[in-house]
Each structure stands twice: as C-alpha cells, then as structure tokens.
Amino acid sequence: MSTLKIAIQKSGRLNEESIQILRDCGISINNGNDQLKAEASNFPLEVLYLRNSDIPQYLIDGVVDLAIVGDNLLVEKGKHIEVIQKLGFSKCKVSVAVPKTFEYNSIQDLAGLRIATSYPNTVNEYFNSFGLTVDIHQISGSVEIAPNIGLADAIVDIVSSGSTLFKNNLREVEVILKSEAVLAVSPKVSPEIQKHIDTLKFRIQSVLRARNSKYILMNIPNDKIEEVGKILPVLRSLTVLPLAQEGWSSVHSVIDKDTFWDVIDKLKEVGAEGILVCPIEKMVL
C-alpha cells in the first residue's frame, strides 16, 4: 500500500496545531524529539518536518503529497498550489509596519523607501498594485529589528497579536493579507494517494465541524416545539423525546459556537428550561 506524505512545519505553534489536528483525526504519530520524519501507526501516513519556507517547493516537486502550511506562504512561493481545506488555526496577517515616530498618512508615504521583509514577492506585488516602487531588503529572520538598526524605513511581516511590533516601537499601518493554516496538495499525486487524501480530508472536516459546533439539550413545553425549531439551525430535524412530565419534551440539536449566546437568549424567551450544552468530539455528515 502506498503511503501519503504530509509536510508540516518542524517547530512552533503551527507544528503543534498541525500535529493536534492529525491526532484528533484518530491518527497516531510515532515521533520523538528532533525527528525529521515519522510514520503513523494506524494510517498510511508519513510526516515530514520541514523548514516552513521550503514546503511550497516540496509540494511543487511532488516530494510530499500534502502540507499543512500558512496560506501566506503559498501567496509568496506557491500561488498555483491547490488549497483543498482551510483549517481555521494559526491565523495571522501580513502587514506593513512603520516606526511609531513615522508620520504615516497613506501608502504613498512609503514610495521609494527601504522595506525589510521575508516576503519579497508579496511586497513587490502589493506596492506595484498602487503604482509604487520600494527598495526591498530581503531578510530571513528578526525583520522587526530592521528599522531600529537603520537597515530599513519600514517592514512587512507576519502580525499575530501585535506584541512584537509594540516591543520594537513599530505600529501596523496596512494589512496586505489575512492568513490561516490550510491543507495544500501537490499537483503530482497519484490516484491511489488521492484516495488517502480524500479519507484524511473527510476526517479533518469532521473534526473542524465539531470544533465549531455545540450539542444542546433542553426541556421545552410541547406547544413551543415548533417555535424552537425556527430558532435552532438543525442538521435535518429536531430530536424530540417526551418527558415523564406531561406536556413537556426534551429537545436536542447542534448549534454554531459563534452564535451560541444569541441562540440561548432566544430559547429562554420561548420557555426553554434546563439547557445543557456539550462539546462535540467529531461530527460526521
């Protein structure tokens, strides 16, 4: 049986969250410290721990079949690589930042200035879209220090919480793009490998649906069940179980975690009692 090869970042938050989603898919990965390659014991999968910036080329060359990578990196190095699933974690922005003392009014203020970045293609395309030319200084790490040591007038870098910018007396002035972890596929996968990819994608989608949903149970008067049905976004139809107390039923459903409190308020208004909300481990549709 052929083995699906997936690349993930070898260290950092993206590495941890990538391993976690594979484990949530029921895949056991036998990896130790400092390993660059590990096999799953219960799924035809091999994990390659790679430097983040190398992953797009590994996909293009077909060295790996899949990768969990930030889509900001694909914008920079692999625009033609297909993304088959957004994963919803490791969210960040690629932003323009300037020193706090810089008098910034618009993007035109940066015309002709020195920009330090690890994303030269993204920066070049962004400024070209405004008809502007900048002097790009490509550096691979510690981009945020460049203005303080006189290397650049501004930077373009990944921003998550903004704390790194704050510590280096920088402020965000433009957002070039928003990014998150995605599942990207090589253009050179075989039909047999594609079957493994489809299976893994199905599992990942089930995990993601569960993460974004809550299971809700409540007691409701029978004459209010139809009204509750209009409030709850159900998968197919409400699950309704009669209670020992005449005229009452237990209603079960699934709700989106982002609208949870709004839904709860509406349910209480129509007479719902004993509302119980539970996490969902997997949700298979």
Contacts in CASP RR format, 6 or more apart in sequence:
PFRMAT RR
TARGET T0000
AUTHOR 0000-0000-0000
METHOD contacts of the structure
MODEL  1
MSTLKIAIQKSGRLNEESIQILRDCGISINNGNDQLKAEASNFPLEVLYL
RNSDIPQYLIDGVVDLAIVGDNLLVEKGKHIEVIQKLGFSKCKVSVAVPK
TFEYNSIQDLAGLRIATSYPNTVNEYFNSFGLTVDIHQISGSVEIAPNIG
LADAIVDIVSSGSTLFKNNLREVEVILKSEAVLAVSPKVSPEIQKHIDTL
KFRIQSVLRARNSKYILMNIPNDKIEEVGKILPVLRSLTVLPLAQEGWSS
VHSVIDKDTFWDVIDKLKEVGAEGILVCPIEKMVL
1 44 0 8 1.000
2 44 0 8 1.000
2 190 0 8 1.000
2 192 0 8 1.000
2 193 0 8 1.000
2 196 0 8 1.000
3 39 0 8 1.000
3 44 0 8 1.000
3 45 0 8 1.000
3 46 0 8 1.000
4 44 0 8 1.000
4 45 0 8 1.000
4 46 0 8 1.000
4 65 0 8 1.000
4 66 0 8 1.000
4 193 0 8 1.000
4 196 0 8 1.000
4 197 0 8 1.000
4 200 0 8 1.000
5 45 0 8 1.000
5 46 0 8 1.000
5 48 0 8 1.000
5 63 0 8 1.000
5 64 0 8 1.000
5 65 0 8 1.000
5 66 0 8 1.000
6 22 0 8 1.000
6 45 0 8 1.000
6 46 0 8 1.000
6 47 0 8 1.000
6 48 0 8 1.000
6 64 0 8 1.000
6 65 0 8 1.000
6 66 0 8 1.000
6 67 0 8 1.000
6 68 0 8 1.000
7 47 0 8 1.000
7 48 0 8 1.000
7 49 0 8 1.000
7 50 0 8 1.000
7 55 0 8 1.000
7 58 0 8 1.000
7 59 0 8 1.000
7 64 0 8 1.000
7 66 0 8 1.000
7 67 0 8 1.000
7 68 0 8 1.000
7 69 0 8 1.000
8 14 0 8 1.000
8 15 0 8 1.000
8 18 0 8 1.000
8 19 0 8 1.000
8 47 0 8 1.000
8 48 0 8 1.000
8 49 0 8 1.000
8 50 0 8 1.000
8 67 0 8 1.000
8 68 0 8 1.000
8 69 0 8 1.000
9 15 0 8 1.000
9 18 0 8 1.000
9 49 0 8 1.000
9 50 0 8 1.000
9 51 0 8 1.000
9 52 0 8 1.000
9 55 0 8 1.000
9 68 0 8 1.000
9 69 0 8 1.000
10 36 0 8 1.000
10 49 0 8 1.000
10 50 0 8 1.000
10 51 0 8 1.000
10 52 0 8 1.000
11 49 0 8 1.000
13 90 0 8 1.000
14 52 0 8 1.000
14 68 0 8 1.000
14 69 0 8 1.000
14 70 0 8 1.000
14 90 0 8 1.000
14 181 0 8 1.000
15 49 0 8 1.000
17 89 0 8 1.000
17 90 0 8 1.000
17 181 0 8 1.000
18 68 0 8 1.000
18 181 0 8 1.000
19 29 0 8 1.000
19 31 0 8 1.000
21 68 0 8 1.000
21 87 0 8 1.000
21 89 0 8 1.000
21 204 0 8 1.000
21 207 0 8 1.000
22 29 0 8 1.000
22 40 0 8 1.000
22 45 0 8 1.000
22 47 0 8 1.000
23 29 0 8 1.000
24 207 0 8 1.000
25 200 0 8 1.000
25 203 0 8 1.000
25 204 0 8 1.000
25 206 0 8 1.000
25 207 0 8 1.000
26 42 0 8 1.000
26 43 0 8 1.000
26 203 0 8 1.000
27 40 0 8 1.000
27 42 0 8 1.000
27 43 0 8 1.000
27 45 0 8 1.000
27 203 0 8 1.000
28 40 0 8 1.000
28 41 0 8 1.000
28 42 0 8 1.000
28 43 0 8 1.000
29 38 0 8 1.000
29 39 0 8 1.000
29 40 0 8 1.000
29 41 0 8 1.000
29 45 0 8 1.000
29 47 0 8 1.000
30 38 0 8 1.000
30 39 0 8 1.000
30 40 0 8 1.000
30 41 0 8 1.000
31 38 0 8 1.000
31 47 0 8 1.000
31 49 0 8 1.000
32 38 0 8 1.000
35 49 0 8 1.000
36 48 0 8 1.000
36 49 0 8 1.000
36 50 0 8 1.000
37 46 0 8 1.000
37 47 0 8 1.000
37 48 0 8 1.000
37 49 0 8 1.000
38 46 0 8 1.000
38 47 0 8 1.000
38 49 0 8 1.000
39 45 0 8 1.000
39 46 0 8 1.000
39 47 0 8 1.000
40 46 0 8 1.000
40 47 0 8 1.000
43 200 0 8 1.000
44 196 0 8 1.000
45 196 0 8 1.000
45 200 0 8 1.000
48 58 0 8 1.000
48 64 0 8 1.000
50 58 0 8 1.000
50 64 0 8 1.000
52 69 0 8 1.000
52 73 0 8 1.000
53 73 0 8 1.000
53 77 0 8 1.000
53 118 0 8 1.000
53 140 0 8 1.000
55 64 0 8 1.000
55 67 0 8 1.000
55 69 0 8 1.000
55 73 0 8 1.000
56 67 0 8 1.000
56 69 0 8 1.000
56 73 0 8 1.000
56 74 0 8 1.000
56 76 0 8 1.000
56 77 0 8 1.000
56 78 0 8 1.000
56 81 0 8 1.000
57 77 0 8 1.000
58 64 0 8 1.000
58 67 0 8 1.000
59 66 0 8 1.000
59 67 0 8 1.000
59 78 0 8 1.000
59 81 0 8 1.000
59 184 0 8 1.000
59 185 0 8 1.000
59 186 0 8 1.000
59 187 0 8 1.000
60 78 0 8 1.000
60 81 0 8 1.000
60 186 0 8 1.000
60 187 0 8 1.000
61 186 0 8 1.000
61 188 0 8 1.000
62 186 0 8 1.000
62 187 0 8 1.000
62 188 0 8 1.000
62 189 0 8 1.000
64 186 0 8 1.000
65 185 0 8 1.000
65 186 0 8 1.000
65 189 0 8 1.000
65 193 0 8 1.000
65 196 0 8 1.000
65 197 0 8 1.000
66 183 0 8 1.000
66 184 0 8 1.000
66 185 0 8 1.000
66 186 0 8 1.000
66 197 0 8 1.000
66 200 0 8 1.000
67 183 0 8 1.000
67 184 0 8 1.000
68 87 0 8 1.000
68 181 0 8 1.000
68 182 0 8 1.000
68 183 0 8 1.000
68 184 0 8 1.000
69 181 0 8 1.000
69 182 0 8 1.000
69 184 0 8 1.000
70 90 0 8 1.000
70 179 0 8 1.000
70 180 0 8 1.000
70 181 0 8 1.000
70 182 0 8 1.000
71 83 0 8 1.000
71 86 0 8 1.000
71 179 0 8 1.000
71 180 0 8 1.000
71 181 0 8 1.000
71 182 0 8 1.000
71 184 0 8 1.000
72 92 0 8 1.000
72 94 0 8 1.000
72 119 0 8 1.000
72 122 0 8 1.000
72 158 0 8 1.000
72 177 0 8 1.000
72 179 0 8 1.000
74 81 0 8 1.000
74 83 0 8 1.000
74 182 0 8 1.000
74 184 0 8 1.000
75 94 0 8 1.000
75 121 0 8 1.000
75 122 0 8 1.000
75 177 0 8 1.000
75 179 0 8 1.000
76 119 0 8 1.000
76 120 0 8 1.000
76 121 0 8 1.000
76 122 0 8 1.000
77 121 0 8 1.000
80 187 0 8 1.000
81 184 0 8 1.000
81 185 0 8 1.000
81 186 0 8 1.000
81 187 0 8 1.000
82 184 0 8 1.000
82 185 0 8 1.000
82 187 0 8 1.000
83 182 0 8 1.000
83 183 0 8 1.000
83 184 0 8 1.000
83 185 0 8 1.000
84 183 0 8 1.000
84 184 0 8 1.000
84 185 0 8 1.000
84 197 0 8 1.000
84 201 0 8 1.000
85 182 0 8 1.000
85 183 0 8 1.000
85 201 0 8 1.000
85 204 0 8 1.000
85 205 0 8 1.000
85 208 0 8 1.000
86 180 0 8 1.000
86 181 0 8 1.000
86 182 0 8 1.000
86 183 0 8 1.000
87 180 0 8 1.000
87 181 0 8 1.000
87 182 0 8 1.000
87 183 0 8 1.000
87 204 0 8 1.000
87 208 0 8 1.000
88 180 0 8 1.000
88 181 0 8 1.000
88 208 0 8 1.000
89 180 0 8 1.000
89 181 0 8 1.000
90 179 0 8 1.000
90 180 0 8 1.000
90 181 0 8 1.000
91 160 0 8 1.000
91 178 0 8 1.000
91 179 0 8 1.000
91 180 0 8 1.000
92 158 0 8 1.000
92 159 0 8 1.000
92 160 0 8 1.000
92 178 0 8 1.000
92 179 0 8 1.000
92 180 0 8 1.000
93 158 0 8 1.000
93 159 0 8 1.000
93 160 0 8 1.000
93 172 0 8 1.000
93 175 0 8 1.000
93 176 0 8 1.000
93 177 0 8 1.000
93 178 0 8 1.000
93 179 0 8 1.000
94 119 0 8 1.000
94 122 0 8 1.000
94 156 0 8 1.000
94 157 0 8 1.000
94 158 0 8 1.000
94 159 0 8 1.000
94 175 0 8 1.000
94 176 0 8 1.000
94 177 0 8 1.000
94 179 0 8 1.000
95 156 0 8 1.000
95 157 0 8 1.000
95 158 0 8 1.000
95 159 0 8 1.000
95 172 0 8 1.000
95 173 0 8 1.000
95 174 0 8 1.000
95 175 0 8 1.000
95 176 0 8 1.000
96 107 0 8 1.000
96 110 0 8 1.000
96 115 0 8 1.000
96 154 0 8 1.000
96 155 0 8 1.000
96 156 0 8 1.000
96 172 0 8 1.000
96 173 0 8 1.000
96 174 0 8 1.000
96 175 0 8 1.000
96 176 0 8 1.000
97 144 0 8 1.000
97 154 0 8 1.000
97 155 0 8 1.000
97 156 0 8 1.000
97 157 0 8 1.000
97 159 0 8 1.000
97 165 0 8 1.000
97 170 0 8 1.000
97 171 0 8 1.000
97 172 0 8 1.000
97 173 0 8 1.000
98 104 0 8 1.000
98 110 0 8 1.000
98 147 0 8 1.000
98 153 0 8 1.000
98 154 0 8 1.000
98 155 0 8 1.000
98 170 0 8 1.000
98 171 0 8 1.000
98 173 0 8 1.000
99 147 0 8 1.000
99 154 0 8 1.000
99 169 0 8 1.000
99 170 0 8 1.000
99 171 0 8 1.000
100 169 0 8 1.000
100 170 0 8 1.000
100 171 0 8 1.000
101 169 0 8 1.000
102 109 0 8 1.000
102 153 0 8 1.000
102 154 0 8 1.000
103 109 0 8 1.000
104 173 0 8 1.000
107 127 0 8 1.000
107 130 0 8 1.000
107 132 0 8 1.000
107 174 0 8 1.000
108 130 0 8 1.000
108 132 0 8 1.000
110 127 0 8 1.000
110 132 0 8 1.000
110 134 0 8 1.000
110 153 0 8 1.000
110 154 0 8 1.000
111 132 0 8 1.000
111 133 0 8 1.000
111 134 0 8 1.000
112 132 0 8 1.000
112 133 0 8 1.000
112 134 0 8 1.000
112 135 0 8 1.000
113 134 0 8 1.000
113 135 0 8 1.000
113 152 0 8 1.000
113 153 0 8 1.000
113 154 0 8 1.000
114 134 0 8 1.000
114 135 0 8 1.000
114 137 0 8 1.000
114 151 0 8 1.000
114 152 0 8 1.000
114 153 0 8 1.000
114 154 0 8 1.000
115 123 0 8 1.000
115 127 0 8 1.000
115 134 0 8 1.000
115 135 0 8 1.000
115 136 0 8 1.000
115 137 0 8 1.000
115 152 0 8 1.000
115 153 0 8 1.000
115 154 0 8 1.000
115 155 0 8 1.000
115 156 0 8 1.000
116 137 0 8 1.000
116 139 0 8 1.000
116 143 0 8 1.000
116 146 0 8 1.000
116 147 0 8 1.000
116 151 0 8 1.000
116 152 0 8 1.000
116 154 0 8 1.000
116 155 0 8 1.000
116 156 0 8 1.000
117 123 0 8 1.000
117 136 0 8 1.000
117 137 0 8 1.000
117 138 0 8 1.000
117 139 0 8 1.000
117 143 0 8 1.000
117 155 0 8 1.000
117 156 0 8 1.000
117 157 0 8 1.000
118 138 0 8 1.000
118 139 0 8 1.000
118 140 0 8 1.000
118 141 0 8 1.000
118 143 0 8 1.000
118 157 0 8 1.000
119 156 0 8 1.000
119 157 0 8 1.000
120 136 0 8 1.000
120 138 0 8 1.000
122 156 0 8 1.000
122 176 0 8 1.000
122 177 0 8 1.000
123 134 0 8 1.000
123 136 0 8 1.000
123 156 0 8 1.000
123 176 0 8 1.000
124 136 0 8 1.000
126 156 0 8 1.000
126 176 0 8 1.000
127 133 0 8 1.000
127 134 0 8 1.000
137 146 0 8 1.000
137 151 0 8 1.000
137 152 0 8 1.000
139 146 0 8 1.000
139 151 0 8 1.000
143 155 0 8 1.000
143 156 0 8 1.000
143 157 0 8 1.000
144 155 0 8 1.000
144 157 0 8 1.000
144 164 0 8 1.000
144 165 0 8 1.000
144 167 0 8 1.000
144 168 0 8 1.000
144 170 0 8 1.000
145 168 0 8 1.000
146 152 0 8 1.000
146 155 0 8 1.000
147 153 0 8 1.000
147 154 0 8 1.000
147 155 0 8 1.000
147 168 0 8 1.000
147 170 0 8 1.000
148 168 0 8 1.000
148 169 0 8 1.000
155 170 0 8 1.000
156 176 0 8 1.000
158 179 0 8 1.000
159 165 0 8 1.000
159 172 0 8 1.000
162 172 0 8 1.000
165 171 0 8 1.000
165 172 0 8 1.000
183 201 0 8 1.000
183 204 0 8 1.000
185 197 0 8 1.000
189 197 0 8 1.000
206 282 0 8 1.000
206 283 0 8 1.000
206 284 0 8 1.000
206 285 0 8 1.000
207 282 0 8 1.000
209 280 0 8 1.000
209 283 0 8 1.000
209 285 0 8 1.000
210 279 0 8 1.000
210 280 0 8 1.000
210 281 0 8 1.000
210 282 0 8 1.000
210 283 0 8 1.000
211 257 0 8 1.000
212 256 0 8 1.000
212 257 0 8 1.000
212 258 0 8 1.000
213 254 0 8 1.000
213 255 0 8 1.000
213 256 0 8 1.000
213 257 0 8 1.000
213 280 0 8 1.000
213 283 0 8 1.000
214 254 0 8 1.000
214 255 0 8 1.000
214 256 0 8 1.000
214 257 0 8 1.000
214 260 0 8 1.000
214 277 0 8 1.000
214 278 0 8 1.000
214 279 0 8 1.000
214 280 0 8 1.000
215 252 0 8 1.000
215 253 0 8 1.000
215 254 0 8 1.000
215 277 0 8 1.000
215 278 0 8 1.000
215 279 0 8 1.000
215 280 0 8 1.000
216 232 0 8 1.000
216 252 0 8 1.000
216 253 0 8 1.000
216 254 0 8 1.000
216 255 0 8 1.000
216 263 0 8 1.000
216 275 0 8 1.000
216 276 0 8 1.000
216 277 0 8 1.000
216 278 0 8 1.000
217 250 0 8 1.000
217 251 0 8 1.000
217 252 0 8 1.000
217 275 0 8 1.000
217 276 0 8 1.000
217 277 0 8 1.000
217 278 0 8 1.000
218 228 0 8 1.000
218 250 0 8 1.000
218 251 0 8 1.000
218 267 0 8 1.000
218 272 0 8 1.000
218 273 0 8 1.000
218 274 0 8 1.000
218 275 0 8 1.000
218 276 0 8 1.000
219 243 0 8 1.000
219 248 0 8 1.000
219 249 0 8 1.000
219 250 0 8 1.000
219 251 0 8 1.000
219 272 0 8 1.000
219 273 0 8 1.000
219 274 0 8 1.000
220 228 0 8 1.000
220 248 0 8 1.000
220 249 0 8 1.000
220 250 0 8 1.000
220 251 0 8 1.000
220 267 0 8 1.000
220 270 0 8 1.000
220 271 0 8 1.000
220 272 0 8 1.000
220 273 0 8 1.000
221 247 0 8 1.000
221 248 0 8 1.000
221 271 0 8 1.000
222 247 0 8 1.000
222 248 0 8 1.000
222 249 0 8 1.000
223 247 0 8 1.000
224 270 0 8 1.000
224 271 0 8 1.000
224 272 0 8 1.000
225 238 0 8 1.000
225 240 0 8 1.000
225 249 0 8 1.000
225 251 0 8 1.000
227 270 0 8 1.000
228 238 0 8 1.000
228 251 0 8 1.000
228 267 0 8 1.000
228 270 0 8 1.000
228 272 0 8 1.000
229 238 0 8 1.000
231 263 0 8 1.000
231 266 0 8 1.000
231 267 0 8 1.000
231 270 0 8 1.000
232 238 0 8 1.000
232 251 0 8 1.000
232 253 0 8 1.000
232 255 0 8 1.000
232 263 0 8 1.000
232 267 0 8 1.000
233 253 0 8 1.000
233 254 0 8 1.000
233 255 0 8 1.000
233 256 0 8 1.000
234 253 0 8 1.000
234 254 0 8 1.000
235 253 0 8 1.000
235 254 0 8 1.000
235 285 0 8 1.000
238 251 0 8 1.000
238 252 0 8 1.000
238 253 0 8 1.000
239 251 0 8 1.000
239 252 0 8 1.000
239 253 0 8 1.000
240 249 0 8 1.000
240 250 0 8 1.000
240 251 0 8 1.000
240 252 0 8 1.000
241 249 0 8 1.000
241 250 0 8 1.000
241 251 0 8 1.000
241 252 0 8 1.000
242 248 0 8 1.000
242 249 0 8 1.000
242 250 0 8 1.000
243 249 0 8 1.000
243 250 0 8 1.000
251 272 0 8 1.000
254 280 0 8 1.000
254 283 0 8 1.000
255 263 0 8 1.000
260 277 0 8 1.000
264 275 0 8 1.000
264 277 0 8 1.000
267 275 0 8 1.000
268 275 0 8 1.000
END
